[in-house]
Amino acid sequence: MSIAIINIGDSVLGTRNGASLGGDAIVTDGGVISWIGDTSQVNPGAHEEIIDVAGATVIPGLIDSHVHSTFGDYTPRQNTIGFLESYVHGGTTSVISASEVHVPGRPTDVAGVKALAVAANRCYQTYRPGGMRVHAGSIILEPGLTDADFRDINDQGVWLAKAGFGAFQSPEGYAPVVAAAKRNGIKVMFHTGGGSIAGSLSKITVDALLEVRPNISGHCNGGPTALSRDENRRLVTDGLDIALQLVHAGNLRSAIHYAELALEHDQFHRILIATDTPTGTGVIPLGMLRQIAEMASLGPLTARQGIIASTGNVADVYDLNAGKLEIGRDADLVVLDAPVGSSADDALSALDIGDIPGVGCVITDGVVRLTKSRNTPTPKRPVTVTHPAPETVIV
Ligand SMILES: [Zn+2]
């Protein structure tokens, strides 16, 4: 299956330097980006589908690194069916589980948390709600998990863990278990800030984070209760190996403070934009675009940086093959444009003034999933899809 995307206007590669495409056309084949060049070089007859984006903006699909998937396309927390498919209409093409903590009656013993992570991981190996990739199976860290346990589940495909919901005596008590998980190829996210719901854990402080050393500070801007400004500063300056995840369901003032600190200390590459949904804050299909728009319009990040923090930065921290418009990367792409009625003229300008862009097309795994988002306004530049007649196909 080969798709050619032509007449691309602006673009965001997803790389840290903020580069755009070296051309205005992309070809995908077999689920990956196979060619980048100029529209004039594209032979329409050589592709099953031609997507003419008429000058709209193309970005890598957004990767939400804080989603509480359970099983199927259903969230027990908000009793919502089909939420993941709906997120695709907001430009999210991959999500990363922040643990299956919402599974009703979830186990808390060692055998149980291992089994839950393995089962969740397996259930999304081939199941793609709305076409999105779900990286599921984040083991909920509990006392008693050993190197052998992490080796065992890693051998079975589990590569994610979540600290913050286990029966540890103190936040610092996570340190040896987190170290064991990391030693065995598992990326660990640590809850940060105050507890999420009534009855949940006490505050995870910056002291705990700096002692435990997770790979990712989950919702470092609060989930939804934030750290102090002094703690924010210490996490940025002293936790250089810890990614800084800024979520929509957190504290916006704190998120903006982190962005200011990251730019001040040349730590932008550690910033990840995510949603932390579904949670008490709800199911938010436009959560990624909203967080980018709020960060860009109210804080120091540009819209381009907001997109990089939602794509390439996430790919780098989690070692994913998605998140960048490069040959050989996953063919997960989103076409965005200024929405009809906006005073902005293109997608990035719209985000910079706080408008949510219109999603004109979403491609995942080299397959067109939608050309009309049911969740965003209409893009100013219409996307046109054509299928060259079979007799004109050049083999
Ligand atoms: Zn969460």
Boltz pocket constraint, residues with backbone or C-beta under 6 A from the ligand:
constraints:
  - pocket:
      binder: B
      contacts: [[A, 66], [A, 68], [A, 98], [A, 223], [A, 276], [A, 277], [A, 279]]
      max_distance: 6.0
